[in-house]
Amino acid sequence: MISYKRSVLAVMTAAFIWLTAFPAGAADNDIVRIGIREGQGSVSVAGPFGVGVYRNGSLWKKYAAGKNVTVTYSDKGLTVDGAALGQRVLLRSLDAKGALKISNGYSYRGDLEVIKSPQRWGLTVVNVVPVEKYLYGVVGKEMSPSWSDEALKAQAVAARTYAVSHKGYFRNRGFDMTDDTNSQTYGGVNAEAPSVLRAVKATRGEILTYGGKPIDAFFSANAGGWTEHSENVWGNKIPYLRGVSDKADKMPEYRWSVTITPERLAADLAAAGKGVGQIKSVLLSPLSKRPMSAADRGISGRVLSFTVTGTAGQTKITGNAFQGILGLKSTLFDFYQGNGNPPDPDTGKVLRNNVFIVKEKTPLVIYGFGWGHGLGMSQYGAYQMAKEHGSDPTFYRKILAHYYSGTSLSKLY
C-alpha cells in the first residue's frame, strides 16, 4: 500500500520525468534503481554463484559462492578487504541467473550498487534491476500471491505504471524509488511467487496512460465502499483520480472502530495543540450513503474537516490531522454514542443531526471504513471484483478502467 505525504507539485513533476526516462521504443530491459539501504556503515553481500566486484566499470575481484563481500564506509570513500575503491562499487552475480543476498535482508535480481550516501553519512545500497524483474518483487508484497490472477494482473499494471512515472523521483538520493510505502513495497526475490510471475508476464509492458502520458497509478488497501476525488486528498484535481464505487464490503478492513472516552479524546486533542477543555459537541455532517455532496466531506464520505466545541472554546480539525492524532486507518469515519452497532451508511440511514452532542463519561465510538488514502485502485476491491468475474482472462482491464477514470491501457514495449 502506497502512503503519500508528499506535495502535489512533487508528484506531478515526477510524471514528466517519464518523457526522458522512457522514450518511444523503450524496451523491457530498461532498468530502475531501488534504494535498499541508506546511511549504513557497512554492508555484506553474498551469492550462490559467487560475486564479482566492479570498480570504474571493470571487474576488480571475484568472490566464491557463498562468501561474503563486505563493503565498508569511511570518510575517504568505500573499501573492500581494506582496499579503497572510491565512491562507487558494483556487485554482480558471477552467473546472470543468480541473485545477490544482503546478509541482514532480502535477495535481489540484478546488480547491487554501493555508493557514498549523497545526503547523509554512510553508504547507500541500490538494486539496479530491469523493470519487469523489479515487478516480480513488488506485486507479491503489495498484494497476496494467493489472490486471483485478474487481481494480480491489475496490480502488476498499476505497479509498472507507477514505476515508469516515478523513475528518477529520488535521484538526489541516488536512486529512483524506495523499497517501502514511500514508493512501492519491494521484497526482491523473497516476494516472488509463481502466480506473481504469471501476472507480470501476462501484462508485460502494459501501463495506464491519460492523454498519452503514464498516470500516477496510486492504490490503497481498501477504499471502504467509495474511492475519493484527488482534490479532497491532495488539493489538486487529477482527471483520472475520481471517486467511484468500491466493491470491498466483504473484505477485511472494510469496517473498523475505535472506542475512546470523551475525556481521553480531550486529552489527546490537547496534546496535539487542539485543546478545547471538556468536549461538548462535534459539528460534522453525518456519514450517509455515498456518493456524498456535503461541504465537510468528500464524495466518498471522507472527512475534510470538522469543528469540536468544548468548555474552553472550539477548534477546527482536518480529517487528516484527526487520523494522525488517533492513528485511524482512514479519514472515512463518523462518531457514535449509544447501545448497539453504529449506523451503516450503505443503508442510507442517518441517525443524527450535523451537531453531534457528546455525552460525558459515555464511551465514544469512532467508526469508519477502509484503510488508506482511498485514491485510485482499492486492492481489496480489485480482489472482490476479480473473485466475482474470475473466469474472464481480461477482466483486469475492467478493474483498471473502473478505478482509473478515462485512462487507456497502453503497450510500452
Stockholm file with secondary structure:
# STOCKHOLM 1.0

chainA/1-413         MISYKRSVLAVMTAAFIWLTAFPAGAADNDIVRIGIREGQGSVSVAGPFGVGVYRNGSLWKKYAAGKNVTVTYSDKGLTVDGAALGQRVLLRSLDAKGALKISNGYSYRGDLEVIKSPQRWGLTVVNVVPVEKYLYGVVGKEMSPSWSDEALKAQAVAARTYAVSHKGYFRNRGFDMTDDTNSQTYGGVNAEAPSVLRAVKATRGEILTYGGKPIDAFFSANAGGWTEHSENVWGNKIPYLRGVSDKADKMPEYRWSVTITPERLAADLAAAGKGVGQIKSVLLSPLSKRPMSAADRGISGRVLSFTVTGTAGQTKITGNAFQGILGLKSTLFDFYQGNGNPPDPDTGKVLRNNVFIVKEKTPLVIYGFGWGHGLGMSQYGAYQMAKEHGSDPTFYRKILAHYYSGTSLSKLY
#=GR chainA/1-413 SS CCCCCSCHHHHHHHHHHHHHHSCTTCCTTCEEEEEEEEEESEEEEECTTCEEEEETTEEEEEECTTCCEEEEEETTEEEETTEECTTEEEEEESSTTCCEEETTSCEESSEEEEEECSSSSSEEEEEEEEHHHHHHHHHHHHSCTTSCHHHHHHHHHHHHHHHHHTTTTTGGGTSSEESSTTSCCCCGGGGCCHHHHHHHHHTTTEEEEETTEECCCCEESBCTTBCCCGGGTTSSCCTTCCCCBCCCTTSTTSEEEEEECHHHHHHHHHHTTCCCSSEEEEECCCCCSSSCCCTTBCTTCCBCEEEEEETTEEEEEEHHHHHHHHTCSCSCEEEECSSSCCCCGGGTCCCSCSEEECCTTSCEEEEEECBSCCCSEEHHHHHHHHHHTTTCTTHHHHHHHHHSTTCEEEECC
#=GC SS_cons         CCCCCSCHHHHHHHHHHHHHHSCTTCCTTCEEEEEEEEEESEEEEECTTCEEEEETTEEEEEECTTCCEEEEEETTEEEETTEECTTEEEEEESSTTCCEEETTSCEESSEEEEEECSSSSSEEEEEEEEHHHHHHHHHHHHSCTTSCHHHHHHHHHHHHHHHHHTTTTTGGGTSSEESSTTSCCCCGGGGCCHHHHHHHHHTTTEEEEETTEECCCCEESBCTTBCCCGGGTTSSCCTTCCCCBCCCTTSTTSEEEEEECHHHHHHHHHHTTCCCSSEEEEECCCCCSSSCCCTTBCTTCCBCEEEEEETTEEEEEEHHHHHHHHTCSCSCEEEECSSSCCCCGGGTCCCSCSEEECCTTSCEEEEEECBSCCCSEEHHHHHHHHHHTTTCTTHHHHHHHHHSTTCEEEECC
//
